[in-house]
Every structure is written in structure tokens, then in C-alpha cells.
Amino acid sequence: MIRGLFLSSLLLLAAGYGVRAQSIHEPARGTLERSELLNAVRPMLEARVGPPVEFVVDWMRSGNGWAFVQLSPQRPGGGVIDLSRTTFASNAEYMDGLLTIALLRHQYGRWNLIDFAVGPTDVFWHGDPLYAQLPPGLTPY
């Protein structure tokens, strides 16, 4: 009986782990979720580089109410954003271009920007307790 209980518990634990891992997904192009995520990041970046901004998505994962994105911003049609004409001009030599990384949380019926970095030169989120609570597979590393 104890052996059966142990095996049942183990199976439930394994099943729960599988469901959690499956909940992380990449929002597909053209979906409302993908659009909402990009639109939640856009105002922050446009305030710093000027509008309009569109994104090339390098990494996007969502699940369990969290999302993590890695984006390459550009002008519509693929135009380059000139760093020297942005609020980042004085720090451009210390940046990895305009690579934009953002953590978002779905609360109050919308995606909210929780944390971000523009032009990071390292994996800034490693060791941060905020990121330790994220579901596995949400970040690329």
C-alpha cells in the first residue's frame, strides 16, 4: 500500500512538472498575445529613441503569466535607428547596440513591463532574485 501511494505521488509530481514545462510557449506571429507583448515594450523604447519603432523578435517566450522578450528594434521597413540621435547617445560606446530585453507580467488584464535593459553586454538577469521565480524555459539561458 505504501509503495502504491509512493508511486502515485511520484506520477502526480511528474505529471505536474510536465504541465508546467509545457505552459511555456513562443507566441506565434500574428497572434494577439505577440502583438500585446510588443506593444507593451514599444512606449518605453520610443520614449528613448523616438517613434516609430518596430521589432525583430530574437526570443519571445510566455507562460504562467510571465513573458521574456529579446528584441532588435528598427524603424518601419527595416530602417536603422541612429544611436547618436537618441537618449542613449552618450552611452553608445558601452552598449551592444539597441538590443532590448524585457520581462513582462500579465496582470490587471494587460501585459506590464516589469524590468528591461537596452544594449546590455551581459546576461544581466542571472543571479537576480526576481528572475529566480520565473518558470523554467522562459529565458534563453
C-alpha positions in Angstrom: 0.0 0.0 0.0 2.8 2.5 0.9 4.6 1.5 -2.3 1.4 2.2 -4.3 1.0 5.6 -2.6 4.6 6.5 -3.3 4.3 5.6 -7.0 1.0 7.5 -7.2 2.7 10.6 -5.7 5.6 10.2 -8.0 3.4 10.1 -11.0 1.4 13.1 -9.9 4.6 15.0 -9.3 5.9 14.1 -12.8 2.6 15.0 -14.4 2.6 18.4 -12.7 6.2 19.0 -13.8 5.3 18.2 -17.4 2.3 20.5 -17.4 4.4 23.4 -16.1 7.1 22.8 -18.7 4.5 22.7 -21.5 2.9 26.0 -20.4 5.9 28.0 -21.8 5.4 28.8 -25.4 6.5 31.2 -28.2 3.6 33.4 -29.2 3.1 32.9 -32.9 3.4 35.7 -35.5 0.1 37.4 -36.0 -1.4 36.4 -32.6 -2.9 38.9 -30.2 -0.6 37.8 -27.4 2.5 38.6 -29.5 1.1 42.0 -30.5 0.2 42.8 -26.9 3.7 41.9 -25.7 5.4 44.1 -28.4 3.0 47.0 -27.7 3.8 46.8 -24.0 7.6 47.3 -24.7 7.2 49.9 -27.5 6.4 53.0 -25.5 9.4 52.5 -23.2 11.7 52.3 -26.2 10.0 55.1 -28.3 10.5 57.5 -25.4 14.2 56.9 -25.6 14.8 56.6 -29.4 11.8 58.4 -30.8 8.9 56.9 -32.8 8.1 54.9 -34.8 9.7 51.6 -33.7 9.1 48.1 -34.9 10.8 45.0 -33.7 12.6 41.9 -35.0 11.9 39.2 -32.4 15.0 37.3 -31.4 13.5 35.5 -28.5 10.0 35.5 -27.1 8.5 33.1 -24.5 5.4 33.4 -22.5 3.7 31.3 -19.8 2.3 31.2 -16.3 1.6 35.0 -16.6 5.2 35.9 -17.4 6.9 36.8 -20.7 10.5 37.4 -21.6 11.5 39.0 -24.9 14.7 39.8 -26.7 14.2 42.3 -29.5 16.1 44.1 -32.1 14.4 47.5 -32.7 14.3 49.2 -36.0 12.4 51.8 -38.0 9.5 50.6 -40.1 10.6 48.7 -43.1 14.0 47.7 -41.6 15.5 51.2 -41.2 18.4 51.6 -38.8 17.9 53.6 -35.6 20.8 56.1 -35.3 22.0 55.8 -31.7 23.6 59.2 -31.9 20.1 60.8 -32.2 18.7 59.0 -29.1 18.9 59.4 -25.4 21.5 56.7 -25.4 24.0 58.8 -27.5 26.4 59.4 -24.5 26.4 55.7 -23.6 26.6 54.2 -27.0 30.2 53.0 -26.7 29.2 50.9 -23.7 26.2 49.3 -25.3 25.6 46.3 -27.5 23.5 48.4 -29.9 19.8 48.7 -29.2 19.3 45.0 -28.3 16.3 45.2 -26.0 15.5 42.6 -23.3 12.3 42.9 -21.3 10.4 41.0 -18.6 6.7 41.4 -18.6 3.9 40.2 -16.3 0.2 39.8 -17.3 -1.8 41.5 -14.6 -5.0 43.6 -14.5 -5.9 42.3 -17.9 -2.8 43.5 -19.7 0.9 43.0 -20.1 3.0 45.2 -17.9 6.7 46.0 -18.3 8.5 44.8 -15.1 12.1 45.0 -16.0 14.2 45.9 -19.1 17.6 46.6 -20.4 18.6 48.3 -23.6 22.0 47.4 -25.1 23.2 45.0 -22.3 26.6 43.5 -22.8 26.0 40.5 -20.5 23.3 38.2 -19.1 22.1 40.8 -16.6 19.3 38.7 -15.1 21.5 35.9 -13.8 21.6 36.0 -10.0 18.7 38.4 -9.7 16.1 37.1 -7.2 13.3 38.4 -9.4 14.3 36.1 -12.3 14.8 33.1 -10.0 11.0 32.9 -9.6 10.3 32.6 -13.3 9.1 29.3 -14.8 11.9 27.2 -16.4 12.4 27.8 -20.1 11.2 31.4 -20.1 14.7 32.9 -20.5 17.1 31.8 -23.2 19.9 31.0 -20.7 
